[in-house]
Amino acid sequence: MSRFYDMSVEISGYDPAKAKEIRAAAEAEWSFDDWWSGADEPGESMHASAQGNLSGGESEEAFTERLSLAVWRANGGYCSVAVDATYLENLPYETHMLDETDYVRLIQDNAGRGGT
């Protein structure tokens, strides 16, 4: 069973000389794109997000471990890897619907403003 997610990652405290390798390692684990980062100095952070599927029963925690390990290997040591996992298949939502009373109120309130 696969589950559809939006994964966002923030990586900070990494070796700036290894930024390309870190991005490549992260992209090998998830289809991250549209990277952006702060100034090229130690302690900076880089961010990316992408949507995809966790499959084979992999949990969000297991994904975070897999991604972190790949980033740490590419960095040659520890750096901070923060993952925001948003499960997209069952998001909370609200339904909004107007009735005829609302129609009359809005038409009257907007008369003369180009409304019908």
C-alpha positions as CSV (number, residue, x, y, z in Angstrom):
1,M,0.0,0.0,0.0
2,S,1.3,3.4,-0.8
3,R,0.4,6.7,0.8
4,F,0.6,10.1,-0.9
5,Y,2.7,12.8,0.9
6,D,4.2,16.2,0.6
7,M,7.6,16.1,2.2
8,S,9.5,19.3,3.0
9,V,13.0,19.2,4.2
10,E,15.3,21.7,5.9
11,I,18.9,20.9,6.2
12,S,21.2,23.1,8.2
13,G,24.7,23.1,9.8
14,Y,26.1,21.2,6.8
15,D,29.5,21.7,5.0
16,P,28.8,24.3,2.3
17,A,31.4,22.6,0.1
18,K,29.2,19.5,0.1
19,A,25.9,21.2,-0.8
20,K,25.7,19.6,-4.3
21,E,26.4,16.1,-2.9
22,I,23.8,16.6,-0.2
23,R,21.1,17.7,-2.6
24,A,21.9,14.8,-4.9
25,A,21.7,12.4,-1.9
26,A,18.4,13.8,-0.8
27,E,17.0,13.7,-4.3
28,A,18.0,10.0,-4.6
29,E,15.7,9.3,-1.6
30,W,12.7,11.6,-2.6
31,S,11.9,13.6,-5.7
32,F,12.9,16.9,-4.1
33,D,13.2,19.9,-6.4
34,D,13.2,23.7,-6.3
35,W,15.9,24.0,-3.7
36,W,16.5,27.3,-2.0
37,S,19.0,28.3,0.6
38,G,20.5,31.1,2.6
39,A,24.0,32.6,2.1
40,D,26.8,30.2,1.5
41,E,28.3,30.1,4.9
42,P,28.5,27.5,7.7
43,G,25.3,27.1,9.5
44,E,23.2,28.1,6.5
45,S,20.1,26.0,5.7
46,M,18.7,24.6,2.4
47,H,15.1,23.7,1.8
48,A,13.1,21.7,-0.7
49,S,9.8,20.0,-1.0
50,A,8.0,17.5,-3.3
51,Q,5.1,15.2,-3.4
52,G,5.3,11.5,-3.7
53,N,4.4,8.1,-2.2
54,L,5.6,6.3,0.8
55,S,5.2,2.6,0.0
56,G,5.8,-0.8,1.4
57,G,4.5,0.3,4.7
58,E,7.3,2.7,5.3
59,S,6.5,5.2,8.1
60,E,7.2,8.9,8.2
61,E,9.8,8.1,10.9
62,A,11.5,5.5,8.8
63,F,11.6,7.9,5.8
64,T,13.2,10.5,8.1
65,E,15.8,8.0,9.1
66,R,16.5,7.0,5.6
67,L,16.8,10.6,4.3
68,S,18.9,11.7,7.3
69,L,21.4,8.8,6.8
70,A,21.8,9.7,3.1
71,V,22.4,13.4,3.9
72,W,24.8,12.6,6.7
73,R,26.8,10.3,4.5
74,A,26.9,13.0,1.7
75,N,27.9,15.6,4.3
76,G,30.6,13.5,5.9
77,G,29.1,14.0,9.3
78,Y,26.1,15.1,11.3
79,C,24.0,18.1,10.3
80,S,20.4,18.9,11.1
81,V,17.7,17.3,8.9
82,A,14.1,18.4,9.7
83,V,11.3,16.7,7.7
84,D,7.7,18.0,7.6
85,A,5.5,15.2,6.4
86,T,2.0,16.1,5.2
87,Y,-0.3,13.2,4.5
88,L,-2.3,14.4,1.5
89,E,-5.0,11.7,1.2
90,N,-7.0,12.5,4.2
91,L,-6.6,16.2,4.9
92,P,-9.1,18.0,7.1
93,Y,-11.3,20.3,5.1
94,E,-14.4,22.5,5.4
95,T,-17.3,22.7,2.9
96,H,-18.7,26.2,2.4
97,M,-22.0,26.7,0.6
98,L,-24.3,29.7,0.3
99,D,-28.0,29.6,0.0
100,E,-30.6,31.9,-1.6
101,T,-30.7,34.2,1.4
102,D,-26.9,34.8,0.9
103,Y,-27.5,35.3,-2.8
104,V,-30.0,38.1,-2.1
105,R,-27.8,39.7,0.6
106,L,-24.7,39.7,-1.6
107,I,-26.4,40.9,-4.7
108,Q,-28.0,43.8,-2.8
109,D,-24.7,44.6,-1.0
110,N,-22.8,44.7,-4.3
111,A,-25.4,46.5,-6.4
112,G,-23.7,49.1,-8.6
113,R,-20.3,47.4,-8.3
114,G,-20.5,45.6,-11.6
115,G,-22.3,42.7,-10.1
116,T,-25.5,41.2,-11.5
